[in-house]
Amino acid sequence: MDSPFINVPIPGPYIRLDIVSLTLVYLCAVFIDYYLYCRTTIPYQKYKKWHRLFHLMLPIVFAPNIHALSTSFTSFPWFIASVGAYSSELYKQKHRKDPDALPQSFKDWMKSIVVEGVMEDTSRQPNNGVTNVTTKKVRLEGLKRSAIDITMIILANRFLNPLLLEDPRIVLTMPWYSFRCIYHVILIGFKGYVLMTSNDLALAVSQIITGARTFSVFNFPFLSTSLRDFWGNRWNMIVRNMFHKQIFSKRALTTEKGTSTSWERDLKGLRIFCISGLMHEAIMMIVHRQIHLEQWAFFMVQGIAIYFQLKVIPKALRERVPHFLSNILTIMFLGCTGKLFLASFIRAKEYRQILGKHSYI
């Protein structure tokens, strides 16, 4: 698997810009989103497909002159667009029966994106009557998170990096289910997790400064006792929160006929993995300018495996398995399938440099 099974090239980028210029381009896109969401009466469903195509085409046409920033300039604007659409709909629903309600201002819209996107409990914000004691407690929690994140990064640099391969691409040549392959996939995956704790560190620091409780991006995923536990309770809680609100919320689950059935909920669960896979695939497509479908395949495998776990394996049998054994089996499954996910990152030079033994982070 040194080369992908599927390799379909895509055009672009047509315009490479410095960071400042590209940031201005995306700021213009943010203002366009705001105008569509908050200043027009056009229902979002009417232009949703064209709007998604617009945001897909932006990183295909424009790219940063520093290739390593391609992922950030793709994923972050998509996150703002997605949460922005959701938060604007909440505002419209809240004021639907008020004929004198003013359109949501740009400042309030941006605040709502922060609240809906990264805030864990809006009722505990400092401006909502929270006592100084509670605010102090929230800041201390942020300080604790920061200490854990920094400690984990330091320990990984000291003890994990020496165990990594000098060239992570070697793992792509190993047999899929060999112990050596699974071992190194788990190590590289853990390294990626440690690197991503920088996002949690940033949110923890903002929690210390503002006293507003933010989501913990991770909840010790290496302690997962099932795939459902891993994806639903421990891995990337920011994205999990976004999907839960937009797909699994009480309002989203209610149809004209009433609350959705168990079968419909299962389909929504698979839909989340399909959407997440397509989003990751699109990001790596823009990084490599090629379509590989490895990211999409990885997430679909996870979704199908969870469905199998819940529907085929009896609940009584699942509950009888000791937690430590469930944890080992979960990590082993991720090690067996994680090569699909990591392959696209390992092939990119920028990521390969921080996933190998001589990583400077």
N, C-alpha and C positions, 0 to 999 in steps of 0.2 A: 504494500500500500504506500510505497514511496511516492507514487503519483496517484491522484484521485481517480475513482472509477468513471466519474462523469466530469468532463472539462469543456464547458461551453463558454467561449469568450464573449465579453460584452464591450461596447465601445466606451471611450472616455478615459480619463477626464479631458474635457475640452478646454477648460480654463483652470489654471493653477494660480492661487492667490496666497499672499502672505496672511498671517493670522488676523491682523487688524482688518484687512479688506474682506476676508471671508466672514469674520464675525459680523461686519456691517451687512453683508448679504443675508445672513441668517436673522439678523435683527429685523430686516425688512420683511422676511418671511413671518416672523413673530407678529409684526404689526398687521400683516395680511390676515393671519389667523384670527387675531383679535377683532378685526373689522367684520370678518365673516361670522364669527361666533356671536359677537356681542352687539354689533351695530346693524345687522340685517335681520329681516324677519324670515329669511329662507331657512326652512328646517334642515338640520345637519344631514339627515338621511338623503336629502335631495342632491347634495354635492359631495357626499362622503367619498365615493370612489375617485372622483376627479381630484379631490383634495389629497387623498393618499398618493395618487399618481404624482401630483405636484411635489410632495415631500420625498418621494422615491427618486424623482428626476434630479432634484437639487444636488445631491452628492454625486450623482452620475456625471453631471455637467461640470460642477465646481469641485475642486479638491484643494486641500492645503499643500503648500510647497514642502511641508514636513510630513512625510508619508505616515509617520507614527501617530499623527493626530487625526487620521481619517476616521477611526472608530468613534472618537469623541464628537467630531463634527457631524457624525451621522446619527448616533444614538441619542445624544442630548436633545437636539431639536425635535426628534420624533417623540421623546418623552413629554416635552412641553406641549406639543401639538395634541397628543392623546389626552393628557390630563386636562389641558385647556378646554378641549371639547366637552369633556365630562363635567368640569366645574361650571362652565357657562350654561350647560343644560340644567344643572341644579339651581342656578340663579334664576333662570327663566321659569322653571317650575314653581319656585318659591314665590315669585311675583306675578304669576300668570293671571291671577284674579284681581290684581291691582292695576287699574287703568292708568294711574298716575305714576307708576313705577318708572324710574329713569333707567336707561341702559347701563349696564355694568361698566364702570370706568376701567381704564387700562391698569391703573394702580391696584384697584380691588381685584381685578381679574388675575394679575400676577400674584397677589397675596393668596388668592384661592388656589392657585396652582401649587404653591408651596404647602398650604394647609392640606390639600387633598393628596399631594404627592409624597410628602416626607414627614408630615406631622402624625404622631401616633394617636394623640388624644387631644383634640382641639379644645375640649372643655377645660384643659389645664393650662391654657396659655396665660401669660402674665397679665394681659390686658382684659381678661375675662373674670376678674375678681379673685384670682388665686392669691392665697396668703403668702407672705414672705417665707414662711416655714416650708410650704410646698415648693415654692420656686427654688429655695435653697436645696431642697432634696433633689429636685430635677437636675440642678447644676452638679450636685455631687454624683448623681448617676452618670452624667456626661463625663465627669472627671474619671470615674471608674472605668467607663468604656474606653476612654482615651488611653488609660494606663494599660488595659488589657490588649488593645490594638498595637500599641507601641512595643509592648513586651513580646507579643507574638511575632512582629516583624523582626525584632532583634534576635529572638531565639531561632527563627527560621533562617536568618542570614548566617547564624553561627553553626547550627546543627543540620539544617535541611539542605542548604546549598551544596555541601560537600558530597551528598548522596546522589545529586542529580547528574545526568549525563553531560559530558562536555558539549556534545552536539545532540540536542533533543530529537533531531531528524532520524537518529538511529532507531528510535522506537517505532517508526513507521515501517521499518524493514523486518521487525520481529513478528513471529506468528501471533495471531490475535489472542489466543487463549493460553499462551505459554506463561508460566509463572513470572518470568523475567519481564515480559511485556506488561502484565497486569501490575506488577510491582512498580515499574517506572511510570506507568500511566497514573497510578495513585499518587506517587511522589510529585509528578508534574502538576496534577490536578490540585494537590494541596498547596503547591507553590503559587498557582494561579489564585487560589482562595486567599492566601496571605497577601498577595499583591492587591487584591480587591478590597481588603480591609482598609485601604487608604480612603475609600469612599465612606466607610463607616467612621473613620477617624475624623474626616471633615465634618460629618453630621454631628458627631459627639462634641467637637469643638464649638460648633454653632449652638449646641444645646447648653454648653457651659456659658457662652456669651449672652444668649437671649433668655435662658431659663425656660425655653419651650421644648417639650419632650419630642424628640424625633425618633423615627423608626431605627431600630438596630438592623443594619443591612443583613447581618448573619446571626444565627443563633446556634453556634457550635455545630455546624453540619456534620462534622466527623463523628458525632454521637448519635446520628440518626439510626432508628431501629427499623425503618421501612422506607421504601421509595416515597410513599405518601407523606411520611414524616419529613423526609429530606426536602421534597419540593414544596410541601404545604406549610411547614412550620419552621424551617431552618435556613433555606437557601434564598438569597436575594429577596428579602421581605418587601423591598420597595416595589418591585415588579409584581410580586405576589399580591400586595395590597391593591395595586392598580387593576389587576385582573379580577380580584375579588369584588371590588366596587363596581366595575363596569360589566361584569358577566354574572357573578354569583350573588350579588346583593339582593335583598328582598324585593326591591323594585324591579331589578333585572329578571328575577325568577318568576315574576307575576305576569301572566298572560291574560288575554281576554277571557279565557275559560277558567282562570284561577291560577293557583300555584302550579308550577311545572312538575311533571312526574319524575320519578327516579331515573327512568330511561333518558329523559331530556337533560337531567343533571349530568348523567354520565357522558352524554354527547357534548355538553358544555365543557366538561373536564378535558375530553379529547381535543375539543376545539381550542382550548387554551394552549395545549402542547403544540398543536398545529400552528397556531398564530406565533407562539414564541419561537418555534423552529424556523418559520418563514422570516421573522424579524432578524434572528441571528444569521440566517442564510443570506439575507439582503445585505447585512453589515459586512460579512466576509466577502460577499460578491463585490462590494465596492472596494474593499481592501485589495483583493486579488485581481479585480476586473475579470473574474471568471465565475461561472456557476458550477458548484460541485455537488450540492444537495446533501452534503455530509451533516451539516447542522440540523437541517430539517429531519433527516433520517434519525439522528440521535434523539431528538425530542419526541418524535413519534414512537420510537421504541420505548421511551420512558413512560409515555402515556398509556400505551398498550400493556406494558408490564404492570402498571398500577391497576388498570382495569382487570387484568387477569388475577392479580393478587386479591382484589376485593370481591370479585364475582365467582372465581373458581375455587380458591382455597377457602375452606370453611373458617369462619371467625373463631370457633372454638380451637381449631388447630393453630391458627396464628397466635392466639393468646397463650398457648402452651409453650411456645418457643421462648427460651430464656432471652432476656434483653441483650446480653453480651453476644449471643449467637446471631440474633437478628441484626445486630450492629455489624458483625463481621460479614454476614451474607449480603447486607445492603452495600457495604463498601466494596466487596468483591464484584457485585453486579455492576456498580459504577466503574470499577476498574476494567471489567470486561468490555463495557460499551463505551467508555470514555474516550477511547482512541478516535471514534467518529467525531467527537466534539473537539478534541485537541488538535487533530490533524491540520485544520485550516490555520490555526494559530502558529503551530510549529513551522509551517511552510513559510510564514511571513518573517523576514529577517528581524524586524523590530521586536516582535514578540519572542522570537527564538533567543535573542540576546538576554532576555530577562527570565527565561524559563530553564536556562542551563546552569551548569556548575559555576560558571564564572560570572553569574548575574551580579550586577553592581548594587542591586536592591536586596 
